[in-house]
Amino acid sequence: MSDNIDICLAYVVTAEEMREYLGTDNPTRNIIDEKIWGFWEHIANSFGCRGVGICMTVYENDQPKELYFGGYSFD
């Protein structure tokens, strides 16, 4: 995992980015599912890169429950 967006790495999404693109820094799975495309647009528009991954903690009842991994493929 990485603190920077780069090809072939899973970038750890910051609390600030979660608040900006997901509306909270403790996102539930439903929030992520509904709003993740806005974050992917940000990555594509800002960095123009494919082949990157993201990681963030998913919350349930304000408690960490699981890790979310997503990616933007090369093909």
N, CA, C and O atoms as a CHARMM CRD file, in Angstrom:
* protein
*
  300
    1    1 MET  N      0.83800  -1.16700   0.00000 PROA 1      0.00000
    2    1 MET  CA     0.00000   0.00000   0.00000 PROA 1      0.00000
    3    1 MET  C      0.88800   1.23500   0.00000 PROA 1      0.00000
    4    1 MET  O      2.07400   1.17600   0.32200 PROA 1      0.00000
    5    2 SER  N      0.27500   2.35800  -0.37200 PROA 2      0.00000
    6    2 SER  CA     1.06600   3.56800  -0.54500 PROA 2      0.00000
    7    2 SER  C      0.29200   4.79500  -0.07200 PROA 2      0.00000
    8    2 SER  O     -0.93800   4.80200  -0.05100 PROA 2      0.00000
    9    3 ASP  N      1.03100   5.82100   0.30200 PROA 3      0.00000
   10    3 ASP  CA     0.42900   7.11200   0.63300 PROA 3      0.00000
   11    3 ASP  C      0.31100   7.99500  -0.59900 PROA 3      0.00000
   12    3 ASP  O     -0.17800   9.12100  -0.50500 PROA 3      0.00000
   13    4 ASN  N      0.75100   7.50300  -1.75400 PROA 4      0.00000
   14    4 ASN  CA     0.69600   8.25200  -3.00900 PROA 4      0.00000
   15    4 ASN  C      0.01100   7.42100  -4.08300 PROA 4      0.00000
   16    4 ASN  O      0.14600   6.19800  -4.10900 PROA 4      0.00000
   17    5 ILE  N     -0.72100   8.08100  -4.96300 PROA 5      0.00000
   18    5 ILE  CA    -1.33400   7.38400  -6.08700 PROA 5      0.00000
   19    5 ILE  C     -0.24900   7.09400  -7.11400 PROA 5      0.00000
   20    5 ILE  O      0.44700   7.99700  -7.57900 PROA 5      0.00000
   21    6 ASP  N     -0.11900   5.81300  -7.45900 PROA 6      0.00000
   22    6 ASP  CA     0.87400   5.41500  -8.45000 PROA 6      0.00000
   23    6 ASP  C      0.44200   4.08900  -9.05900 PROA 6      0.00000
   24    6 ASP  O     -0.33100   3.34300  -8.45900 PROA 6      0.00000
   25    7 ILE  N      0.93200   3.81000 -10.22400 PROA 7      0.00000
   26    7 ILE  CA     0.58600   2.58800 -10.93900 PROA 7      0.00000
   27    7 ILE  C      1.05200   1.36800 -10.15200 PROA 7      0.00000
   28    7 ILE  O      2.14800   1.34600  -9.59100 PROA 7      0.00000
   29    8 CYS  N      0.18500   0.34900 -10.12600 PROA 8      0.00000
   30    8 CYS  CA     0.46700  -0.94800  -9.48900 PROA 8      0.00000
   31    8 CYS  C      0.53500  -0.88500  -7.96400 PROA 8      0.00000
   32    8 CYS  O      1.10200  -1.78200  -7.34000 PROA 8      0.00000
   33    9 LEU  N     -0.02700   0.14700  -7.36100 PROA 9      0.00000
   34    9 LEU  CA    -0.05800   0.25800  -5.90800 PROA 9      0.00000
   35    9 LEU  C     -1.48500   0.50400  -5.43100 PROA 9      0.00000
   36    9 LEU  O     -2.29800   1.08300  -6.15000 PROA 9      0.00000
   37   10 ALA  N     -1.77900   0.06100  -4.22100 PROA 10     0.00000
   38   10 ALA  CA    -3.05700   0.37600  -3.57900 PROA 10     0.00000
   39   10 ALA  C     -2.84400   1.60200  -2.70600 PROA 10     0.00000
   40   10 ALA  O     -2.13100   1.54800  -1.70400 PROA 10     0.00000
   41   11 TYR  N     -3.46100   2.69300  -3.09000 PROA 11     0.00000
   42   11 TYR  CA    -3.36000   3.98000  -2.40500 PROA 11     0.00000
   43   11 TYR  C     -4.32500   4.00700  -1.22800 PROA 11     0.00000
   44   11 TYR  O     -5.49800   3.67200  -1.38800 PROA 11     0.00000
   45   12 VAL  N     -3.85400   4.39600  -0.05800 PROA 12     0.00000
   46   12 VAL  CA    -4.70700   4.52400   1.12400 PROA 12     0.00000
   47   12 VAL  C     -5.40700   5.88000   1.05700 PROA 12     0.00000
   48   12 VAL  O     -4.75900   6.92400   1.13600 PROA 12     0.00000
   49   13 VAL  N     -6.71700   5.85800   0.91200 PROA 13     0.00000
   50   13 VAL  CA    -7.50900   7.07800   0.78400 PROA 13     0.00000
   51   13 VAL  C     -7.47400   7.84000   2.10900 PROA 13     0.00000
   52   13 VAL  O     -7.68200   7.25600   3.17300 PROA 13     0.00000
   53   14 THR  N     -7.21000   9.14300   2.03800 PROA 14     0.00000
   54   14 THR  CA    -7.12400   9.95900   3.25600 PROA 14     0.00000
   55   14 THR  C     -8.51000  10.30600   3.78500 PROA 14     0.00000
   56   14 THR  O     -9.49900  10.24700   3.05500 PROA 14     0.00000
   57   15 ALA  N     -8.56700  10.66900   5.06100 PROA 15     0.00000
   58   15 ALA  CA    -9.83100  11.08600   5.67600 PROA 15     0.00000
   59   15 ALA  C    -10.38800  12.31400   4.95800 PROA 15     0.00000
   60   15 ALA  O    -11.59800  12.42800   4.75900 PROA 15     0.00000
   61   16 GLU  N     -9.50300  13.22800   4.57200 PROA 16     0.00000
   62   16 GLU  CA    -9.93700  14.43300   3.84800 PROA 16     0.00000
   63   16 GLU  C    -10.60400  14.06100   2.51200 PROA 16     0.00000
   64   16 GLU  O    -11.64700  14.61500   2.16600 PROA 16     0.00000
   65   17 GLU  N    -10.00800  13.13600   1.77300 PROA 17     0.00000
   66   17 GLU  CA   -10.59000  12.70200   0.49700 PROA 17     0.00000
   67   17 GLU  C    -11.91900  11.99100   0.70600 PROA 17     0.00000
   68   17 GLU  O    -12.85000  12.17400  -0.07800 PROA 17     0.00000
   69   18 MET  N    -12.01500  11.17900   1.75900 PROA 18     0.00000
   70   18 MET  CA   -13.28600  10.51800   2.04000 PROA 18     0.00000
   71   18 MET  C    -14.37300  11.54200   2.34500 PROA 18     0.00000
   72   18 MET  O    -15.50400  11.41000   1.87600 PROA 18     0.00000
   73   19 ARG  N    -14.03500  12.55400   3.12400 PROA 19     0.00000
   74   19 ARG  CA   -15.03900  13.59500   3.43000 PROA 19     0.00000
   75   19 ARG  C    -15.46000  14.32200   2.15500 PROA 19     0.00000
   76   19 ARG  O    -16.64400  14.59400   1.95400 PROA 19     0.00000
   77   20 GLU  N    -14.49300  14.63600   1.29800 PROA 20     0.00000
   78   20 GLU  CA   -14.80300  15.38000   0.07900 PROA 20     0.00000
   79   20 GLU  C    -15.63400  14.56500  -0.90500 PROA 20     0.00000
   80   20 GLU  O    -16.60400  15.07700  -1.46300 PROA 20     0.00000
   81   21 TYR  N    -15.27100  13.30900  -1.12400 PROA 21     0.00000
   82   21 TYR  CA   -15.92400  12.51900  -2.17800 PROA 21     0.00000
   83   21 TYR  C    -17.00700  11.58100  -1.67400 PROA 21     0.00000
   84   21 TYR  O    -17.88000  11.18300  -2.44500 PROA 21     0.00000
   85   22 LEU  N    -16.96900  11.21700  -0.39100 PROA 22     0.00000
   86   22 LEU  CA   -17.96900  10.30400   0.15300 PROA 22     0.00000
   87   22 LEU  C    -18.85500  10.97100   1.19400 PROA 22     0.00000
   88   22 LEU  O    -19.86600  10.40200   1.60600 PROA 22     0.00000
   89   23 GLY  N    -18.48200  12.18200   1.62700 PROA 23     0.00000
   90   23 GLY  CA   -19.29600  12.91600   2.58600 PROA 23     0.00000
   91   23 GLY  C    -19.04700  12.54600   4.03500 PROA 23     0.00000
   92   23 GLY  O    -19.71600  13.07600   4.92200 PROA 23     0.00000
   93   24 THR  N    -18.11100  11.66100   4.30100 PROA 24     0.00000
   94   24 THR  CA   -17.79500  11.23600   5.66000 PROA 24     0.00000
   95   24 THR  C    -16.40900  10.60000   5.67700 PROA 24     0.00000
   96   24 THR  O    -15.92900  10.11700   4.65100 PROA 24     0.00000
   97   25 ASP  N    -15.77200  10.60100   6.83900 PROA 25     0.00000
   98   25 ASP  CA   -14.51000   9.88200   6.94200 PROA 25     0.00000
   99   25 ASP  C    -14.69500   8.52400   7.61600 PROA 25     0.00000
  100   25 ASP  O    -13.71900   7.83600   7.91600 PROA 25     0.00000
  101   26 ASN  N    -15.95500   8.14000   7.85300 PROA 26     0.00000
  102   26 ASN  CA   -16.30800   6.81200   8.36300 PROA 26     0.00000
  103   26 ASN  C    -17.35400   6.18600   7.43800 PROA 26     0.00000
  104   26 ASN  O    -18.48300   5.94700   7.86900 PROA 26     0.00000
  105   27 PRO  N    -17.00300   5.91500   6.17400 PROA 27     0.00000
  106   27 PRO  CA   -18.01200   5.45900   5.22000 PROA 27     0.00000
  107   27 PRO  C    -18.48100   4.02500   5.46500 PROA 27     0.00000
  108   27 PRO  O    -17.69400   3.14200   5.80300 PROA 27     0.00000
  109   28 THR  N    -19.77300   3.82500   5.28600 PROA 28     0.00000
  110   28 THR  CA   -20.34000   2.47800   5.30400 PROA 28     0.00000
  111   28 THR  C    -20.20500   1.88800   3.90300 PROA 28     0.00000
  112   28 THR  O    -19.86400   2.59900   2.95800 PROA 28     0.00000
  113   29 ARG  N    -20.46500   0.61900   3.77000 PROA 29     0.00000
  114   29 ARG  CA   -20.39300  -0.01400   2.45500 PROA 29     0.00000
  115   29 ARG  C    -21.41300   0.62400   1.50200 PROA 29     0.00000
  116   29 ARG  O    -21.11600   0.82000   0.32400 PROA 29     0.00000
  117   30 ASN  N    -22.61000   0.94800   2.00400 PROA 30     0.00000
  118   30 ASN  CA   -23.62800   1.57900   1.15100 PROA 30     0.00000
  119   30 ASN  C    -23.15600   2.92700   0.62000 PROA 30     0.00000
  120   30 ASN  O    -23.35600   3.23300  -0.55500 PROA 30     0.00000
  121   31 ILE  N    -22.53600   3.72800   1.46800 PROA 31     0.00000
  122   31 ILE  CA   -22.02900   5.03700   1.03300 PROA 31     0.00000
  123   31 ILE  C    -20.96200   4.85000  -0.03800 PROA 31     0.00000
  124   31 ILE  O    -20.97500   5.53700  -1.05900 PROA 31     0.00000
  125   32 ILE  N    -20.04300   3.92800   0.19200 PROA 32     0.00000
  126   32 ILE  CA   -18.99100   3.67800  -0.79900 PROA 32     0.00000
  127   32 ILE  C    -19.60600   3.23900  -2.11700 PROA 32     0.00000
  128   32 ILE  O    -19.24500   3.75800  -3.17300 PROA 32     0.00000
  129   33 ASP  N    -20.52700   2.28900  -2.06700 PROA 33     0.00000
  130   33 ASP  CA   -21.15700   1.79000  -3.29200 PROA 33     0.00000
  131   33 ASP  C    -21.87500   2.90000  -4.06500 PROA 33     0.00000
  132   33 ASP  O    -21.85900   2.90800  -5.29600 PROA 33     0.00000
  133   34 GLU  N    -22.49600   3.82600  -3.35500 PROA 34     0.00000
  134   34 GLU  CA   -23.25000   4.90600  -3.99900 PROA 34     0.00000
  135   34 GLU  C    -22.35000   6.00800  -4.56000 PROA 34     0.00000
  136   34 GLU  O    -22.68500   6.61200  -5.57900 PROA 34     0.00000
  137   35 LYS  N    -21.22100   6.27800  -3.91700 PROA 35     0.00000
  138   35 LYS  CA   -20.46300   7.48100  -4.25200 PROA 35     0.00000
  139   35 LYS  C    -19.04900   7.24700  -4.77900 PROA 35     0.00000
  140   35 LYS  O    -18.33900   8.21400  -5.05200 PROA 35     0.00000
  141   36 ILE  N    -18.62200   6.00800  -4.92700 PROA 36     0.00000
  142   36 ILE  CA   -17.22400   5.74800  -5.28100 PROA 36     0.00000
  143   36 ILE  C    -16.86100   6.26000  -6.66800 PROA 36     0.00000
  144   36 ILE  O    -15.69900   6.59600  -6.90100 PROA 36     0.00000
  145   37 TRP  N    -17.80600   6.33200  -7.59400 PROA 37     0.00000
  146   37 TRP  CA   -17.47400   6.76200  -8.95700 PROA 37     0.00000
  147   37 TRP  C    -16.97800   8.19500  -9.00100 PROA 37     0.00000
  148   37 TRP  O    -16.15000   8.52900  -9.84700 PROA 37     0.00000
  149   38 GLY  N    -17.45700   9.03900  -8.12200 PROA 38     0.00000
  150   38 GLY  CA   -16.94300  10.40400  -8.05700 PROA 38     0.00000
  151   38 GLY  C    -15.47200  10.43200  -7.68900 PROA 38     0.00000
  152   38 GLY  O    -14.71500  11.26100  -8.19500 PROA 38     0.00000
  153   39 PHE  N    -15.06500   9.52700  -6.81100 PROA 39     0.00000
  154   39 PHE  CA   -13.65800   9.46000  -6.44100 PROA 39     0.00000
  155   39 PHE  C    -12.82500   8.93800  -7.60600 PROA 39     0.00000
  156   39 PHE  O    -11.72700   9.44000  -7.84800 PROA 39     0.00000
  157   40 TRP  N    -13.32400   7.94700  -8.32800 PROA 40     0.00000
  158   40 TRP  CA   -12.59600   7.42900  -9.49400 PROA 40     0.00000
  159   40 TRP  C    -12.45500   8.49800 -10.56600 PROA 40     0.00000
  160   40 TRP  O    -11.41500   8.57800 -11.21900 PROA 40     0.00000
  161   41 GLU  N    -13.47600   9.32000 -10.75900 PROA 41     0.00000
  162   41 GLU  CA   -13.36700  10.42800 -11.71200 PROA 41     0.00000
  163   41 GLU  C    -12.26700  11.39500 -11.28300 PROA 41     0.00000
  164   41 GLU  O    -11.50700  11.88700 -12.11700 PROA 41     0.00000
  165   42 HSD  N    -12.18500  11.66400  -9.99100 PROA 42     0.00000
  166   42 HSD  CA   -11.12900  12.53000  -9.45300 PROA 42     0.00000
  167   42 HSD  C     -9.75500  11.93800  -9.77100 PROA 42     0.00000
  168   42 HSD  O     -8.86700  12.65700 -10.22800 PROA 42     0.00000
  169   43 ILE  N     -9.57200  10.64700  -9.53800 PROA 43     0.00000
  170   43 ILE  CA    -8.28100  10.00900  -9.82600 PROA 43     0.00000
  171   43 ILE  C     -7.96200  10.10800 -11.31400 PROA 43     0.00000
  172   43 ILE  O     -6.85500  10.49800 -11.68600 PROA 43     0.00000
  173   44 ALA  N     -8.91400   9.76000 -12.16000 PROA 44     0.00000
  174   44 ALA  CA    -8.68000   9.78000 -13.60600 PROA 44     0.00000
  175   44 ALA  C     -8.38400  11.19300 -14.10300 PROA 44     0.00000
  176   44 ALA  O     -7.47900  11.38300 -14.91500 PROA 44     0.00000
  177   45 ASN  N     -9.12900  12.17700 -13.63100 PROA 45     0.00000
  178   45 ASN  CA    -8.94100  13.55600 -14.08300 PROA 45     0.00000
  179   45 ASN  C     -7.67500  14.19400 -13.51700 PROA 45     0.00000
  180   45 ASN  O     -7.01900  14.98100 -14.20000 PROA 45     0.00000
  181   46 SER  N     -7.33600  13.86700 -12.29600 PROA 46     0.00000
  182   46 SER  CA    -6.18500  14.49400 -11.65200 PROA 46     0.00000
  183   46 SER  C     -4.86200  13.85100 -12.01700 PROA 46     0.00000
  184   46 SER  O     -3.84500  14.53000 -12.15200 PROA 46     0.00000
  185   47 PHE  N     -4.88300  12.55500 -12.17500 PROA 47     0.00000
  186   47 PHE  CA    -3.62600  11.84500 -12.34400 PROA 47     0.00000
  187   47 PHE  C     -3.51100  11.17100 -13.70400 PROA 47     0.00000
  188   47 PHE  O     -2.41700  10.78700 -14.11800 PROA 47     0.00000
  189   48 GLY  N     -4.64100  11.02500 -14.40400 PROA 48     0.00000
  190   48 GLY  CA    -4.64000  10.44200 -15.73400 PROA 48     0.00000
  191   48 GLY  C     -4.03700   9.05600 -15.78400 PROA 48     0.00000
  192   48 GLY  O     -3.51800   8.63500 -16.81800 PROA 48     0.00000
  193   49 CYS  N     -4.10200   8.34900 -14.67800 PROA 49     0.00000
  194   49 CYS  CA    -3.45800   7.04300 -14.66800 PROA 49     0.00000
  195   49 CYS  C     -4.47200   5.92300 -14.48600 PROA 49     0.00000
  196   49 CYS  O     -5.50200   6.06500 -13.82600 PROA 49     0.00000
  197   50 ARG  N     -4.13000   4.82500 -15.09500 PROA 50     0.00000
  198   50 ARG  CA    -4.87700   3.59200 -14.91900 PROA 50     0.00000
  199   50 ARG  C     -3.94600   2.61800 -14.22100 PROA 50     0.00000
  200   50 ARG  O     -2.74900   2.87400 -14.08800 PROA 50     0.00000
  201   51 GLY  N     -4.49100   1.51900 -13.78600 PROA 51     0.00000
  202   51 GLY  CA    -3.65800   0.54000 -13.11600 PROA 51     0.00000
  203   51 GLY  C     -3.35600   0.91200 -11.67500 PROA 51     0.00000
  204   51 GLY  O     -2.34300   0.49100 -11.11700 PROA 51     0.00000
  205   52 VAL  N     -4.24100   1.70400 -11.07300 PROA 52     0.00000
  206   52 VAL  CA    -4.06500   2.09300  -9.67200 PROA 52     0.00000
  207   52 VAL  C     -5.14600   1.43100  -8.82600 PROA 52     0.00000
  208   52 VAL  O     -6.19900   1.04500  -9.33100 PROA 52     0.00000
  209   53 GLY  N     -4.87000   1.30900  -7.54500 PROA 53     0.00000
  210   53 GLY  CA    -5.83700   0.76000  -6.60800 PROA 53     0.00000
  211   53 GLY  C     -6.01300   1.70100  -5.44000 PROA 53     0.00000
  212   53 GLY  O     -5.17600   2.56600  -5.18000 PROA 53     0.00000
  213   54 ILE  N     -7.12400   1.51800  -4.73600 PROA 54     0.00000
  214   54 ILE  CA    -7.37500   2.29700  -3.53200 PROA 54     0.00000
  215   54 ILE  C     -7.76100   1.34700  -2.40200 PROA 54     0.00000
  216   54 ILE  O     -8.22000   0.22900  -2.63400 PROA 54     0.00000
  217   55 CYS  N     -7.56500   1.81500  -1.19500 PROA 55     0.00000
  218   55 CYS  CA    -7.92600   1.06000  -0.00500 PROA 55     0.00000
  219   55 CYS  C     -8.49000   2.03700   1.01900 PROA 55     0.00000
  220   55 CYS  O     -7.96000   3.13200   1.21000 PROA 55     0.00000
  221   56 MET  N     -9.57000   1.62700   1.67200 PROA 56     0.00000
  222   56 MET  CA   -10.11400   2.43000   2.76500 PROA 56     0.00000
  223   56 MET  C    -10.85300   1.52000   3.73800 PROA 56     0.00000
  224   56 MET  O    -11.28100   0.42400   3.37900 PROA 56     0.00000
  225   57 THR  N    -10.99400   1.98400   4.95800 PROA 57     0.00000
  226   57 THR  CA   -11.72000   1.24200   5.97300 PROA 57     0.00000
  227   57 THR  C    -13.21100   1.45600   5.78800 PROA 57     0.00000
  228   57 THR  O    -13.66500   2.57500   5.55100 PROA 57     0.00000
  229   58 VAL  N    -13.97300   0.36500   5.90000 PROA 58     0.00000
  230   58 VAL  CA   -15.43800   0.40800   5.82900 PROA 58     0.00000
  231   58 VAL  C    -15.95500   0.31300   7.26500 PROA 58     0.00000
  232   58 VAL  O    -15.48200  -0.50300   8.05600 PROA 58     0.00000
  233   59 TYR  N    -16.92500   1.15200   7.58400 PROA 59     0.00000
  234   59 TYR  CA   -17.47700   1.19800   8.93800 PROA 59     0.00000
  235   59 TYR  C    -18.90500   0.66100   8.97400 PROA 59     0.00000
  236   59 TYR  O    -19.65400   0.75200   8.00100 PROA 59     0.00000
  237   60 GLU  N    -19.25100   0.10200  10.12200 PROA 60     0.00000
  238   60 GLU  CA   -20.62200  -0.29900  10.40300 PROA 60     0.00000
  239   60 GLU  C    -20.88800   0.07400  11.85300 PROA 60     0.00000
  240   60 GLU  O    -20.14200  -0.32200  12.74800 PROA 60     0.00000
  241   61 ASN  N    -21.95000   0.83600  12.08300 PROA 61     0.00000
  242   61 ASN  CA   -22.25800   1.33200  13.43000 PROA 61     0.00000
  243   61 ASN  C    -21.07600   2.08000  14.03700 PROA 61     0.00000
  244   61 ASN  O    -20.75000   1.90700  15.21200 PROA 61     0.00000
  245   62 ASP  N    -20.43500   2.92200  13.20900 PROA 62     0.00000
  246   62 ASP  CA   -19.28900   3.74800  13.61400 PROA 62     0.00000
  247   62 ASP  C    -18.07700   2.94700  14.08400 PROA 62     0.00000
  248   62 ASP  O    -17.20000   3.48700  14.75800 PROA 62     0.00000
  249   63 GLN  N    -18.02500   1.67800  13.73800 PROA 63     0.00000
  250   63 GLN  CA   -16.88400   0.83600  14.07700 PROA 63     0.00000
  251   63 GLN  C    -16.25500   0.28900  12.80100 PROA 63     0.00000
  252   63 GLN  O    -16.97700  -0.05800  11.86700 PROA 63     0.00000
  253   64 PRO  N    -14.92500   0.20200  12.73600 PROA 64     0.00000
  254   64 PRO  CA   -14.28800  -0.39000  11.55700 PROA 64     0.00000
  255   64 PRO  C    -14.73800  -1.83900  11.39600 PROA 64     0.00000
  256   64 PRO  O    -14.74800  -2.61300  12.35300 PROA 64     0.00000
  257   65 LYS  N    -15.11000  -2.19100  10.16600 PROA 65     0.00000
  258   65 LYS  CA   -15.60200  -3.54900   9.92900 PROA 65     0.00000
  259   65 LYS  C    -14.74900  -4.32200   8.93300 PROA 65     0.00000
  260   65 LYS  O    -14.48500  -5.50800   9.13300 PROA 65     0.00000
  261   66 GLU  N    -14.31800  -3.66700   7.87000 PROA 66     0.00000
  262   66 GLU  CA   -13.56500  -4.36000   6.82600 PROA 66     0.00000
  263   66 GLU  C    -12.76400  -3.34500   6.02700 PROA 66     0.00000
  264   66 GLU  O    -12.91100  -2.13600   6.20800 PROA 66     0.00000
  265   67 LEU  N    -11.92400  -3.84500   5.15100 PROA 67     0.00000
  266   67 LEU  CA   -11.19700  -2.98300   4.23000 PROA 67     0.00000
  267   67 LEU  C    -11.81900  -3.08100   2.85400 PROA 67     0.00000
  268   67 LEU  O    -12.20600  -4.16100   2.40800 PROA 67     0.00000
  269   68 TYR  N    -11.91100  -1.94100   2.18400 PROA 68     0.00000
  270   68 TYR  CA   -12.41200  -1.88000   0.81400 PROA 68     0.00000
  271   68 TYR  C    -11.20200  -1.68400  -0.09900 PROA 68     0.00000
  272   68 TYR  O    -10.40700  -0.76300   0.09100 PROA 68     0.00000
  273   69 PHE  N    -11.07800  -2.55300  -1.07800 PROA 69     0.00000
  274   69 PHE  CA   -10.07100  -2.39500  -2.11400 PROA 69     0.00000
  275   69 PHE  C    -10.79800  -2.24500  -3.44500 PROA 69     0.00000
  276   69 PHE  O    -11.72700  -2.99800  -3.73700 PROA 69     0.00000
  277   70 GLY  N    -10.38600  -1.29200  -4.23500 PROA 70     0.00000
  278   70 GLY  CA   -10.92400  -1.10500  -5.57700 PROA 70     0.00000
  279   70 GLY  C     -9.78400  -0.79300  -6.49800 PROA 70     0.00000
  280   70 GLY  O     -8.70700  -0.38700  -6.05900 PROA 70     0.00000
  281   71 GLY  N    -10.01900  -0.98300  -7.79000 PROA 71     0.00000
  282   71 GLY  CA    -8.94700  -0.71800  -8.73000 PROA 71     0.00000
  283   71 GLY  C     -9.44400  -0.24200 -10.07000 PROA 71     0.00000
  284   71 GLY  O    -10.61100  -0.42200 -10.41900 PROA 71     0.00000
  285   72 TYR  N     -8.54600   0.37000 -10.81900 PROA 72     0.00000
  286   72 TYR  CA    -8.80800   0.88600 -12.15000 PROA 72     0.00000
  287   72 TYR  C     -7.84100   0.15000 -13.05700 PROA 72     0.00000
  288   72 TYR  O     -6.63700   0.40500 -13.03000 PROA 72     0.00000
  289   73 SER  N     -8.37200  -0.77000 -13.86700 PROA 73     0.00000
  290   73 SER  CA    -7.52100  -1.68600 -14.61500 PROA 73     0.00000
  291   73 SER  C     -6.77000  -1.00700 -15.76600 PROA 73     0.00000
  292   73 SER  O     -7.09400   0.10400 -16.18700 PROA 73     0.00000
  293   74 PHE  N     -5.78000  -1.70600 -16.24200 PROA 74     0.00000
  294   74 PHE  CA    -4.99500  -1.24900 -17.38000 PROA 74     0.00000
  295   74 PHE  C     -5.75200  -1.38600 -18.68300 PROA 74     0.00000
  296   74 PHE  O     -5.55100  -0.58100 -19.59200 PROA 74     0.00000
  297   75 ASP  N     -6.61000  -2.37500 -18.80000 PROA 75     0.00000
  298   75 ASP  CA    -7.24800  -2.64200 -20.10000 PROA 75     0.00000
  299   75 ASP  C     -8.56200  -1.97700 -20.30500 PROA 75     0.00000
  300   75 ASP  O     -9.17700  -2.13600 -21.35900 PROA 75     0.00000
